[in-house]
Amino acid sequence: MMTSGDGGFKVRPVNPALRTTPLQSGMSTPVTTLLAVLLLHACSPIGALNALAPRDGISVTRDIAYAEGPRNTLDVYAPRHGVRAPVVVFFYGGGWQTGDRAMYRFVGAALAARGVMVVIPDYRLHPEVRFPAFMEDGAAAVAWAYHNAARFGGDPRRLFLMGHSAGAHIATLLALDRAYLRAAGLIPERDVCGVIGLAGPYDFLPQASDAVKAVFGPIEAWPRSQPINYASALAPPMLLLAGKTDRSVDPGNTLRLASRLHAAGAIVQVHLEPGISHRAIIVAFADTLAFLAPVRRQTLDFIASQVTCGERISEASAARFQPAPATRE
C-alpha cells in the first residue's frame, strides 16, 4: 500500500490482476490502442460507447418522472431477471451546466449486465437554477429509487450513490450533508450503503473559476456546497477514484476528502489511477475501454463488500455523534 503523504490514510495501488489487458481481451495491442484513441478523441466517442454497450440480459425503462419538471426524469437499467439486485443511483458530470442521462447508457448497461440495477436521473442545471436546486433534485431521485427499486428487481436496502465529476460532488454531498435526503424522507447513514465518487470536486471553493462560482451563488453559501465540510463518522463507506493525470478536477480533491473522512473515523477507500484523465476514468466503465483502468471492477467489488447496510451505526451512536460541518454558518 502507498501512503498518501497527508492525513495518514492509505491509498491503495492498482491491483494488476484487476486490469484487463489488450491481449486478454483477444485484441492485439496496436488495434486496441488505436480503438482507444479513436473513442477518446472522436467527435462522438460517447455515441460509439453507447452503441457498443451490452443489450442482452438487461431491461431499460426510460423517461420516468421522479418530480415535476422537464429535467426531473430518469432511466432505469436493470438485470432482466434480477432479484434483490443492489441499486446504484448515478449522477453524471458536466460542471453543473451541461449533461443528459442518455449519454451514459454505457454506464448503466455495463453495471446492469453484471447484476446491478442502475438509475440515471437528469437534474436541473445552471443557469436555470443555482445551488442547491440540483441537490434537491438529486435527493428526490434517490428517494424515488429507494421507493421503487423493488418494481425493477432491485433491493432498496442495498442503495448506493455514484457520480462522476460534478455528479460525484452531488453524490457525496447528498451522503454527507444529511439535510437533503432527510427532507426527502431518507436517513443517509441508514439508507445509503455506500458512495462511489469518480474524479469529483469535493473541496473547490473559492479556488474555482468564475463560471463555477456563479453556479454556487453568493460567497456566504459556498461553505454549504463543499462535501469536505461535512465529513463525519456517520458518513456511509466511500470509494473515491481519480486519475493521477486529471487536468480538469485536481485529484487533490479526492485526497483531501479521504483524509478528512479517515480522520473522522469513516470508512474510505482511495485509488489513484496512473496515466488516467478526467474523461478516461468514466469511459473505462465501457466494455470496449475497460482495459484503461480497473474502475468498474473496483466499483463492483466495493458494492459486493457492503453487506451490513443500515447496521453500521446504532441508534445510540447516531444520537451521540450529531456532527456539525466544520465551516457551516
LINJOWO-V952470 format. One record per backbone hydrogen bond with DSSP energy under -1.0 kcal/mol. NH is the residue of the N-H (numbers start at 1). CO is the residue of the C=O. Records with the same first field share a line. If there is no record, write none. Layout:
NH = CO  CO
//
This chain:
2 = 11
4 = 9
11 = 2
12 = 270
18 = 15
19 = 16
25 = 21
26 = 23
27 = 22
32 = 28
33 = 29
34 = 30
35 = 31
36 = 32
37 = 33
38 = 34
39 = 35
40 = 36
41 = 37
42 = 38
48 = 44
49 = 45
50 = 46
51 = 47
52 = 48
58 = 55
59 = 78
61 = 76
64 = 74
66 = 72
67 = 72
72 = 69
73 = 71
74 = 64
75 = 120
76 = 61
77 = 118
78 = 59
80 = 57
82 = 79
85 = 153
87 = 158
88 = 117
89 = 160
90 = 119
91 = 162
97 = 94
98 = 94
103 = 100
104 = 101
105 = 102
108 = 104
109 = 105
110 = 106
111 = 107
112 = 108
113 = 109
114 = 111
115 = 112
116 = 111
117 = 86
118 = 77
119 = 88
120 = 75
122 = 73
126 = 96
129 = 125
131 = 215
133 = 130
136 = 132
137 = 133
138 = 134
139 = 135
140 = 136
141 = 137
142 = 138
143 = 139
144 = 140
145 = 141
146 = 142
147 = 143
148 = 144
149 = 145
151 = 148
152 = 149
153 = 150
154 = 149
155 = 85
158 = 155
160 = 87
161 = 194
162 = 89
163 = 196
164 = 91
165 = 198
167 = 164
169 = 165
170 = 166
171 = 167
172 = 168
173 = 169
174 = 170
175 = 171
176 = 172
177 = 173
178 = 176
180 = 177
182 = 178
183 = 179
185 = 182
186 = 181
190 = 187
191 = 187
192 = 188
193 = 159
195 = 237
196 = 161
197 = 239
198 = 163
199 = 241
208 = 204
213 = 209
214 = 210
216 = 212
221 = 218
222 = 219
225 = 222
226 = 223
228 = 202
229 = 226
230 = 227
231 = 228
235 = 232
238 = 267
239 = 195
240 = 269
241 = 197
242 = 271
244 = 273
245 = 276
246 = 243
253 = 250
255 = 251
256 = 252
257 = 253
258 = 254
259 = 255
260 = 256
261 = 257
262 = 258
263 = 259
264 = 260
265 = 262
266 = 261
269 = 238
271 = 240
273 = 242
276 = 273
281 = 277
282 = 279
283 = 279
284 = 280
285 = 282
286 = 283
292 = 289
298 = 294
299 = 295
300 = 296
301 = 297
302 = 298
303 = 299
304 = 300
305 = 301
307 = 305
311 = 308
318 = 314
319 = 315
320 = 316
321 = 317
322 = 318
326 = 229
//
